[in-house]
Amino acid sequence: MDHEWAVKQLRRFKERIDDLAELQKIYDSGVALTDQQLQDRADIVERWGNYEANVDDLVMLDPAMRILMEAAQPGLGSYEGGWERSDADYWHSQSRTNALRATGMHEIGAEARQRMKPGSPDLTADRFHHWVWDAAAPLWFADSSAGGCARRSAISECQASAEG
């Protein structure tokens, strides 16, 4: 799985959602736009196109982003809300959070799962089959100066007993 590529796509999707929300705020302000708002709008429009073009792109990208979200964690790409897809709140409320979660899972999820996995199962040696434990016990309790060697020998002997 190409996690790096997935992160890049999800971050771009989130950026578009944020820009759509910013455009929505600018258009809904109902007052004359400040120079900064005009510049912000011009920057967004230059980057993605107008409001409708941005919504069209989000609608187009949404199915692929859901695939990336599902790949990160099953269920993450399943979100509905009964919103109008042209509503910036739909994208911000429904898609943005899951895109961020999927980004995190793609960035460090595999490493987190690997690092949090137990190193080995907890085993109680005297609960092994008596053939195994009877062969291993004398070596296990051998003199501590030769303990490491004795334990390795015990493991080898146990493996041989189990195979035979």
C-alpha positions as CSV (number, residue, x, y, z in Angstrom):
1,M,0.0,0.0,0.0
2,D,1.4,3.4,-1.0
3,H,0.8,5.3,2.2
4,E,2.8,8.4,1.1
5,W,0.7,8.8,-2.0
6,A,-2.5,8.4,0.1
7,V,-1.4,11.0,2.6
8,K,-0.7,13.5,-0.3
9,Q,-4.1,12.9,-1.8
10,L,-6.0,13.2,1.5
11,R,-4.1,16.4,2.5
12,R,-5.0,17.9,-0.9
13,F,-8.7,16.9,-0.4
14,K,-8.7,18.5,3.1
15,E,-7.1,21.7,1.7
16,R,-9.9,21.9,-0.9
17,I,-12.5,21.5,1.8
18,D,-10.9,24.3,3.9
19,D,-10.8,26.5,0.8
20,L,-14.4,25.9,0.1
21,A,-15.3,26.8,3.7
22,E,-13.3,30.0,3.3
23,L,-15.0,30.9,0.0
24,Q,-18.4,30.2,1.7
25,K,-17.5,32.6,4.6
26,I,-16.4,35.3,2.1
27,Y,-19.6,34.9,0.0
28,D,-21.9,34.7,3.0
29,S,-20.4,37.7,4.8
30,G,-23.1,40.0,3.3
31,V,-20.8,43.0,3.6
32,A,-18.3,44.7,1.3
33,L,-15.2,42.6,1.1
34,T,-12.0,43.8,2.6
35,D,-8.8,43.9,0.6
36,Q,-7.6,40.8,2.4
37,Q,-10.8,38.9,1.7
38,L,-10.6,39.9,-1.9
39,Q,-7.0,38.6,-2.1
40,D,-7.9,35.4,-0.2
41,R,-10.8,34.8,-2.7
42,A,-8.6,35.5,-5.7
43,D,-5.9,33.1,-4.3
44,I,-8.4,30.3,-3.8
45,V,-10.1,30.9,-7.2
46,E,-6.6,30.9,-8.9
47,R,-5.7,27.7,-7.1
48,W,-9.0,25.7,-7.5
49,G,-11.4,27.7,-9.6
50,N,-14.6,29.3,-8.4
51,Y,-17.0,28.0,-5.7
52,E,-18.9,25.7,-8.1
53,A,-15.8,24.3,-9.7
54,N,-14.4,23.5,-6.3
55,V,-17.6,21.7,-5.3
56,D,-17.6,19.8,-8.6
57,D,-14.0,18.7,-7.9
58,L,-14.9,17.6,-4.3
59,V,-17.8,15.6,-5.6
60,M,-15.6,14.0,-8.2
61,L,-12.8,13.2,-5.7
62,D,-15.1,12.0,-2.9
63,P,-15.4,8.3,-4.0
64,A,-11.6,7.9,-4.4
65,M,-11.0,9.6,-1.0
66,R,-13.5,7.2,0.6
67,I,-11.4,4.3,-0.8
68,L,-8.3,5.8,0.8
69,M,-10.2,6.3,4.1
70,E,-11.4,2.7,4.0
71,A,-7.9,1.5,3.3
72,A,-6.7,3.4,6.4
73,Q,-9.4,2.0,8.7
74,P,-12.5,0.1,7.7
75,G,-15.6,2.2,8.2
76,L,-13.8,5.5,8.0
77,G,-15.0,6.1,4.4
78,S,-18.7,5.5,5.3
79,Y,-20.3,8.8,6.2
80,E,-23.6,10.3,5.2
81,G,-25.5,13.3,6.3
82,G,-28.4,14.3,4.1
83,W,-26.6,17.5,3.3
84,E,-26.5,19.3,0.0
85,R,-23.1,18.5,-1.6
86,S,-22.8,22.1,-2.6
87,D,-22.9,23.1,1.0
88,A,-19.5,23.8,2.5
89,D,-20.7,22.6,5.9
90,Y,-21.3,19.1,4.4
91,W,-17.7,18.8,3.4
92,H,-16.4,20.3,6.6
93,S,-18.6,18.3,8.9
94,Q,-18.7,15.0,7.0
95,S,-15.5,14.6,5.0
96,R,-12.8,16.7,6.6
97,T,-12.6,14.9,10.0
98,N,-12.5,11.5,8.4
99,A,-9.9,12.7,5.8
100,L,-7.7,13.9,8.8
101,R,-8.2,10.6,10.6
102,A,-7.3,8.6,7.5
103,T,-4.2,10.8,6.9
104,G,-3.0,10.0,10.4
105,M,-3.6,6.3,9.9
106,H,-1.7,6.3,6.6
107,E,1.2,8.3,8.1
108,I,1.7,6.3,11.3
109,G,-1.0,3.7,11.6
110,A,1.0,0.8,10.4
111,E,4.0,1.7,12.6
112,A,1.7,2.3,15.6
113,R,0.1,-1.2,15.1
114,Q,3.5,-2.8,14.7
115,R,5.0,-1.0,17.8
116,M,2.0,-1.8,20.0
117,K,1.7,-5.4,19.1
118,P,2.9,-7.7,21.9
119,G,6.5,-9.0,21.4
120,S,5.5,-12.5,22.2
121,P,2.7,-14.4,23.9
122,D,2.8,-14.9,27.6
123,L,3.5,-18.5,28.2
124,T,3.8,-20.5,31.4
125,A,6.5,-23.1,30.9
126,D,5.1,-25.6,33.3
127,R,1.9,-25.7,31.4
128,F,3.5,-27.2,28.3
129,H,3.0,-30.9,27.6
130,H,4.9,-32.9,30.2
131,W,7.2,-34.4,27.5
132,V,8.3,-30.8,26.6
133,W,8.6,-29.5,30.1
134,D,10.2,-32.6,31.5
135,A,12.9,-32.4,28.9
136,A,13.4,-28.6,29.3
137,A,13.1,-28.2,33.1
138,P,16.6,-29.5,34.1
139,L,18.2,-27.3,31.5
140,W,16.1,-24.3,32.5
141,F,17.1,-24.5,36.1
142,A,20.7,-25.2,35.4
143,D,23.5,-23.2,37.0
144,S,22.9,-19.5,36.3
145,S,26.4,-19.0,34.8
146,A,25.5,-21.2,32.0
147,G,21.8,-20.2,32.0
148,G,21.7,-18.5,28.6
149,C,23.4,-21.5,26.9
150,A,21.2,-23.9,28.9
151,R,18.0,-22.1,27.9
152,R,19.0,-22.2,24.2
153,S,19.8,-25.8,24.5
154,A,16.5,-26.5,26.3
155,I,14.6,-24.7,23.5
156,S,16.4,-26.8,20.9
157,E,15.7,-30.0,22.8
158,C,12.0,-29.1,23.2
159,Q,11.7,-28.4,19.5
160,A,13.3,-31.8,18.8
161,S,10.9,-33.5,21.2
162,A,7.9,-31.8,19.7
163,E,9.0,-32.8,16.2
164,G,9.8,-36.4,17.1
